[in-house]
Amino acid sequence: MRITPNFAETAVKFAARIQGRIAGARPALARTVVAGFATGVVMAGMAVSAPDAFAYEACETPQFGAAAVAVDERAETAEKAQTNGMRRATDLAFRRVLMRLLRSEEAATAFIEANSPDRFVDFFHIASENTIAGRYIATLDYCFSAPSLRVAFRDAGLLWAELQSPRILVLPVWLAPDGARAWQPDNAWLAGWREAVSDADGLVDFTLLEPTILNERSLRAADLAVADPQVLRRAATVADADQIMLVTARLDYRGSQLILAVDGQLFTASADQLTVLGKMVDTPVNENLEIQLDLARKTILTELESGWHAANTIRSGQTQEITVVVPVASLSQWVERLEAFDSLAVIDSYLIRSLNVRGGVVTLRLVGDAAAFENGLAARRLRLRQREDGTNV
């Protein structure tokens, strides 16, 4: 279901317009959802949610979407509360998406001041709503138009990133004089990471393993604490992750002084170390250990997320060209390669210079670094390599 909002009208008029717009195309789905929308206005106190059987259309580019945007708006009438609530939900969703793509509070605020979010809304979905006297409570999901936002970013001269990272398994470990912990729910370091991953809303795709007895026995905390390669590979397989971030907090004594050391080690799924993040060495523990742990956690997350964003930044004002050989085994594979090029925002345009049964030669115009191009290819299970004669394949 695709609902394109017009917030200049009241919620009731909007519902009527939408019902007329989509009733012909998908009548059963339209009646179910729009009827629920209208009923929320007319019948005070009636809670409405779309049943699972009527799944809404997913955002094709999830990095341009915002899910589970919650609002609780009060006004003189239920109708006004609903209109104001939906406006607030749109504003909240728009800022979330801009912060993810621009990663700059200043840039996001300036863009919002210059642009109405309405022009960028592709569609939204009302997951649940409850309208009572003078109050509107709802949860909505939004999808913004990627092409429209890209054009607006370019026109504004902004730098942005939109490529989602490979899936990264976060493995937090707490190492203290009494032993290693990795699965205990009441440990501040471990619980903090579970909350951080749950709240993460950037371009980095984090995942966690559930603290089950099976995981605790097969992925022992003591083995994780020493980054045992076999255990790390097993964890990556279980989580279906492309990379692993092992985040360890070590508590020890130096004389009578309690000392904290923290680091985040990033590994491939094969347990090859890539880098170390947010390393904090032998810091004296103050009165509030949890604040220090929270700061260390934020430092690691910021380094990783900022690094990914910077490596995949699209710079519309800076272009470079690269000519590549694209070998294929069939016509359908050639089409797939062109579709991959079309899907990468870092590729501004391309020119097919030659084509035969074995493939083609294509010149790509990039609006980002070579690393951004290679990361984009990797996300589509492709890679760039250089032959001995210097040609790119």
C-alpha positions in Angstrom: 0.0 0.0 0.0 1.4 3.4 -0.9 -0.1 6.4 0.8 1.2 9.8 -0.2 0.2 12.5 2.3 -1.0 16.0 1.8 -0.9 17.7 5.2 -2.5 20.9 4.0 -5.9 19.1 4.5 -7.4 17.7 7.6 -7.0 14.0 8.4 -10.6 13.3 7.5 -10.4 14.9 4.1 -7.0 13.2 3.5 -8.5 9.8 4.3 -11.3 10.4 1.8 -8.9 11.4 -0.9 -6.7 8.4 -0.4 -9.7 6.0 -0.4 -10.7 7.3 -3.8 -7.2 7.3 -5.1 -6.3 3.7 -4.4 -9.7 1.9 -4.1 -9.6 0.9 -7.8 -6.1 -0.5 -7.7 -6.1 -2.6 -4.6 -9.6 -2.3 -3.1 -9.5 -4.9 -0.3 -6.3 -3.5 1.1 -7.4 0.1 0.7 -10.7 -0.4 2.5 -9.0 -2.2 5.4 -6.4 0.4 6.0 -8.3 3.6 5.1 -11.4 2.5 6.9 -9.3 2.0 10.0 -7.8 5.5 9.4 -11.3 7.2 9.2 -12.7 5.2 12.1 -10.0 6.5 14.3 -11.3 10.0 13.6 -15.0 9.3 14.0 -15.1 6.8 16.9 -13.3 8.3 19.9 -11.5 5.7 21.9 -11.3 3.1 19.2 -7.8 1.7 18.7 -6.9 0.7 15.2 -4.0 -1.3 13.8 -3.4 -2.9 10.5 -3.6 -6.8 10.8 -0.6 -8.9 9.8 -2.5 -10.3 6.8 -2.4 -6.8 5.2 1.3 -6.2 5.1 2.3 -2.7 4.0 4.7 -2.0 1.2 8.3 -2.1 2.5 10.7 0.8 1.9 12.9 -0.3 -1.0 15.7 1.8 0.3 15.4 1.3 4.1 18.2 3.9 4.8 15.7 6.5 3.6 13.0 5.2 5.9 12.0 5.6 9.6 10.1 2.9 11.4 8.0 3.0 14.6 7.7 6.7 14.9 5.6 7.3 18.0 3.5 10.3 18.7 1.1 11.3 21.5 -0.5 14.6 20.5 -3.2 16.6 22.4 -5.4 19.4 21.0 -8.8 21.0 21.4 -10.4 18.3 19.1 -9.6 14.8 18.1 -9.4 15.9 14.5 -6.8 18.6 15.2 -4.8 16.3 17.4 -4.6 13.8 14.6 -3.5 16.4 12.1 -0.9 17.8 14.5 0.2 14.3 15.4 0.8 13.2 11.9 2.7 16.5 11.2 4.9 15.9 14.2 5.5 12.2 13.2 6.5 13.3 9.7 9.0 15.9 11.1 10.5 13.4 13.5 10.9 10.8 10.8 12.4 13.3 8.4 15.0 14.4 11.0 15.9 10.8 11.7 16.6 10.1 8.1 18.6 13.3 7.6 20.7 12.6 10.6 21.4 9.1 9.3 22.4 10.3 5.8 24.1 13.7 6.6 25.5 12.8 10.1 25.5 16.5 11.0 23.0 18.2 13.3 23.8 21.6 11.7 23.4 20.3 8.1 20.1 18.5 9.0 18.6 21.5 10.7 19.5 23.8 7.8 18.0 21.4 5.3 14.8 21.1 7.3 14.5 24.9 7.5 14.9 25.2 3.7 12.7 22.2 2.7 9.3 20.9 3.7 9.4 17.1 4.4 6.1 16.7 2.6 7.8 16.9 -0.8 10.0 14.0 0.0 7.5 11.6 1.5 7.1 8.5 -0.7 4.6 6.8 1.5 3.8 6.1 5.1 2.1 3.3 7.0 0.0 3.7 10.2 1.0 0.7 12.3 -1.4 1.7 15.1 -3.5 4.6 16.1 -5.8 5.5 19.0 -8.0 8.6 18.9 -9.8 9.8 22.0 -11.2 13.2 23.0 -8.6 15.8 22.2 -5.8 13.2 21.9 -4.1 11.2 19.1 -1.7 8.3 19.9 -0.1 6.5 16.9 2.9 4.7 15.6 3.8 5.3 12.0 6.4 4.1 9.5 7.8 6.4 6.8 9.6 6.0 3.5 11.1 9.0 1.9 11.9 9.3 -1.8 15.6 8.5 -2.4 15.8 10.1 -5.8 14.2 13.4 -4.6 16.5 13.6 -1.6 19.6 13.0 -3.7 18.7 15.8 -6.1 18.0 18.1 -3.1 21.3 17.2 -1.5 23.2 17.9 -4.7 21.4 21.2 -5.2 22.3 22.2 -1.6 25.9 21.2 -2.1 25.7 18.7 0.8 27.9 15.6 1.5 26.0 12.5 2.4 26.3 8.7 2.6 23.6 6.1 2.1 25.3 2.8 1.8 24.5 0.3 4.6 27.4 -1.5 6.1 27.9 -5.3 6.0 26.2 -7.0 9.0 28.4 -6.6 12.0 28.0 -8.9 15.0 28.7 -7.1 18.3 30.2 -9.4 20.9 30.6 -7.5 24.3 32.8 -9.1 26.9 33.4 -8.1 30.5 36.7 -9.2 32.0 37.2 -8.7 35.7 39.4 -10.4 38.4 36.6 -12.9 39.1 36.5 -14.0 35.4 35.0 -13.3 32.0 31.3 -12.6 31.3 29.6 -12.4 28.0 26.0 -13.4 28.4 24.8 -12.2 31.9 21.7 -9.9 31.5 22.5 -7.8 34.7 26.0 -6.7 33.7 26.2 -3.0 33.0 28.7 -3.3 30.1 26.8 -6.2 28.4 23.3 -4.7 29.0 24.6 -1.3 27.7 25.6 -2.8 24.4 22.3 -4.6 24.0 20.5 -1.3 24.4 23.0 0.5 22.1 22.5 -2.0 19.3 18.7 -1.9 19.8 18.7 1.9 19.5 21.2 2.2 16.6 19.7 4.0 13.7 22.6 4.8 11.4 24.1 3.1 8.4 26.0 0.5 10.3 24.1 -2.8 10.4 24.6 -4.2 13.9 23.3 -7.5 15.2 23.6 -9.4 18.5 23.3 -13.0 19.6 20.7 -13.8 22.2 22.0 -14.7 25.7 20.8 -18.3 25.5 22.3 -21.3 27.3 23.4 -22.7 24.0 25.3 -19.6 23.0 26.8 -19.4 26.5 28.1 -22.9 26.2 29.3 -22.9 22.6 30.7 -19.4 22.7 32.4 -19.2 26.1 33.2 -15.8 27.5 36.8 -16.9 28.3 37.4 -17.8 24.7 35.9 -14.6 23.4 38.0 -12.6 25.8 41.2 -13.8 24.1 39.6 -13.5 20.6 39.8 -17.2 19.9 39.6 -17.4 16.1 37.6 -20.6 16.0 35.0 -19.2 18.4 34.8 -15.9 16.5 34.2 -17.7 13.2 31.5 -19.9 14.9 29.8 -16.8 16.3 29.8 -15.1 12.8 28.3 -18.2 11.3 25.5 -18.4 13.9 24.7 -14.7 13.4 25.1 -14.8 9.6 27.4 -11.8 10.0 30.0 -10.4 7.6 32.2 -8.9 10.4 32.6 -9.1 14.1 33.1 -6.3 16.6 34.6 -7.7 19.8 34.2 -5.0 22.5 36.0 -5.8 25.7 36.1 -4.0 29.1 38.8 -5.1 31.4 38.7 -4.3 35.1 41.8 -4.8 37.2 43.8 -3.4 40.1 47.0 -1.4 40.1 47.9 -1.6 43.8 44.7 -0.4 45.5 43.5 1.6 42.4 40.8 0.0 40.2 41.8 0.3 36.6 39.6 0.1 33.4 40.8 -0.7 29.9 38.4 -0.9 26.9 38.8 -1.5 23.2 36.8 -2.6 20.2 38.4 -5.0 17.8 36.9 -5.3 14.3 37.3 -8.7 12.6 36.2 -10.3 9.3 33.9 -13.3 9.5 37.1 -15.4 9.1 38.5 -13.8 12.3 41.1 -11.7 10.6 41.6 -8.4 12.5 40.7 -5.3 10.6 41.2 -2.5 13.1 41.0 -1.4 16.7 38.4 1.1 17.8 38.1 3.4 20.8 41.1 2.0 22.7 41.2 3.2 26.3 44.2 2.1 28.3 44.4 1.8 32.1 42.0 4.5 33.1 41.5 5.0 36.8 37.9 4.1 37.8 36.1 7.1 39.3 33.0 7.1 41.5 30.6 6.2 38.7 31.9 3.3 36.6 28.7 3.1 34.5 29.3 6.6 33.1 32.9 5.6 32.1 31.6 2.5 30.4 28.9 4.5 28.6 31.5 7.0 27.4 33.8 4.2 26.1 30.8 2.6 24.3 29.8 5.8 22.6 33.5 6.4 21.6 33.7 3.0 19.9 30.3 3.4 18.2 31.2 6.9 17.0 34.5 5.8 15.5 32.9 3.0 13.6 29.9 4.9 12.4 31.8 8.0 11.5 34.4 6.0 9.7 31.9 4.1 7.6 30.0 7.4 6.8 33.3 9.1 5.8 34.5 6.2 3.7 31.2 6.2 1.7 30.5 9.9 1.4 29.0 11.1 -1.9 30.6 14.3 -3.0 28.4 15.6 -5.8 30.7 18.5 -6.6 33.8 16.2 -7.0 33.8 13.7 -9.8 36.3 11.2 -11.1 36.1 8.6 -13.9 37.2 5.0 -13.9 37.0 2.6 -16.9 36.3 -1.0 -16.1 36.0 -4.3 -18.0 32.8 -6.1 -17.2 33.1 -9.8 -18.0 29.8 -11.7 -18.2 28.6 -15.2 -19.1 25.2 -14.3 -20.4 22.9 -11.4 -21.4 21.0 -11.6 -18.1 24.3 -11.3 -16.2 25.1 -8.1 -18.2 21.7 -6.7 -17.3 22.4 -7.5 -13.6 25.7 -5.7 -13.8 24.0 -2.6 -15.2 21.3 -2.8 -12.6 24.1 -2.9 -9.9 25.6 0.3 -11.4 22.2 2.0 -11.5 21.6 1.1 -7.8 24.8 2.8 -6.5 24.4 6.4 -5.7 28.2 6.8 -5.9 28.0 6.2 -9.6 26.6 9.4 -11.1 26.5 8.1 -14.7 28.2 5.6 -17.0 29.1 5.2 -20.6 29.2 1.8 -22.4 32.2 2.0 -24.7 32.1 -1.5 -26.2 30.0 -4.6 -25.8 30.3 -8.2 -27.1 29.3 -11.7 -26.1 31.9 -11.8 -23.4 31.1 -8.5 -21.7 31.8 -4.9 -22.1 33.9 -1.9 -21.3 32.2 0.8 -19.2 33.4 4.2 -18.1 31.9 5.1 -14.7 31.6 8.7 -13.4 32.0 8.5 -9.6 30.9 11.2 -7.1 32.8 9.6 -4.2 36.1 7.9 -3.3 37.2 4.6 -4.8 36.6 3.1 -1.4 33.0 4.1 -1.6 32.7 2.5 -5.0 34.4 -0.7 -3.9 32.2 -0.9 -0.8 29.1 -0.5 -3.0 30.2 -3.3 -5.2 30.9 -5.5 -2.2 27.4 -4.9 -0.9 26.2 -6.5 -4.2 28.6 -9.4 -4.0 30.9 -7.8 -6.7 34.5 -6.6 -6.5 37.0 -4.6 -8.4 40.4 -6.0 -9.3 43.3 -4.8 -11.4 44.9 -7.0 -14.0 48.7 -7.1 -14.6 48.3 -4.8 -17.6 46.6 -2.1 -15.3 43.0 -2.6 -16.5 40.2 -2.6 -13.9 37.9 -5.6 -14.0 
